[in-house]
Amino acid sequence: MSRNIVIVGAGPGGLAAGMLLSSKGYEVDIFEKQSFVGGRNGSITEQGFTFDIGPTFLSMPEIAMELFEMAGRDLADYIDLKELDLMYELIFEGKAIKMFRTKEKMINELEKHFPGSSKGYVQFMKDTKVKMDKLKPILQNRMDKIYHYISPRVLKALPRLSLGKSVYEVLSDYFQEEELKFAFTFQSKYLGMSPWECPGAFSILSFMEHEYGIFHPIGGVNRLSKAMTQVVEENGGRIHLNRGVRKLLLNGKKAVEGVLLEDGTKVSACHTVINGDFAHSMTNLVDDGVLKRFSKSNLRKKKYSCSTFMIYLGLDKKYDLPHHTVCFSEDYRRNVEEITNSMILSGDPSIYVQNACATDETLAPLGKSTLYILAPVPNNMSGIDWSENKAEFRNLVLKTLEEKTQFKDIQDHIEFEKIISPVSWEKDFFIYEGATFNLGHQLSQMMALRPPNKFKELKNCWLVGGGTHPGSGLPTILESARITTGLLTGGDKNRREEVL
């Protein structure tokens, strides 16, 4: 039997799958529409400045380490990881709170600003560790059948998962101050969701940062994608850049037999793994009438994450400020509601800044630095005309930063600038409706209700990435590759025991 596998897309999920499969002797070809690897985990390099396109830190690096080990490699041979003890600084009206990995420092900071609040922090970490231990088996194994919900591990986990609460409601059990509730719930934005709507199980997101730390790979988080690319090629796999896939090749029984490339070339495969944005892929790679559950009309009815407005700046100066800063809107709940429900542009946006050269001088010429600026905004279902609003919103974001933070006089020092708007995410990065974080993570679109790793509507077709189980974010995307390749290879001894 043929052992050739085609992977559509060289994002981190596709590269991780390619690394694992090629290490087991499969003939792997990865076709990527862009001129670079990584997708949203790629890089922008201009005028001596290097930026991560999307993710700006690596959490739970042990997952990446395990995948490299499964491929017969040591991640440390490819990436130099630096842990950030000061994980990020949070800017509220008149108050700046430093969030530390070290427990003692975190307790001191909380007591400095909110006397007595550290008790809630200690209890949150204790309780959520139990939740994390219960949730891990669900996130690390297949969940594509309804009966998986009644497996012993899932039934044991359910009482701990806060399924009847939002993330905000969960943190309200531990903190009285709104700033602290926000400090431990803003991570729901990693899923493109509101903390008032994000399922309470995802309180693990802030726990993960405080428990396991956050890490910066020297050269940027894009180094992970480049490292996996290197392993694929060391194993004999091939990565074809600037060669996009036009359609999946199907026989009369809806079995995928390979792909048709944009240049007209047909490539056969015994298995096809799709790493492209799920809704974009199903909308464009499959003809109308083939799919039922995930038809174009049904995809329109799904819930999607918010988008992001990105500004990448190369500056002729350095700021002696933290690696990560989050600047909160004065009325954060209203800001989130405008992004996720009203779907209008906020006049007072919340903003994230990565000042990576505070840690990594390789990202800019000597004496210069990069700033990565992100403002969550509605996805393109909002109908916002970015050709009319881009310049004004860009100016608002920079003005807000200069007024609320110590990033002063930014515009006087810009040598390079690039903007990615929601329209750019859709047109240039092939993301459905510019929803940067993929399908939403509502309970109605999680676990067995999310597109399955082994895609049921098409035979010989598999999914990896944020659009399948277990969801968005680098750690879970890597887990999706582990789950999918374990299923594809039919019981690899290195994959985790299934929840059955």
Disulfide bonds with the S-S distance in Angstrom:
none
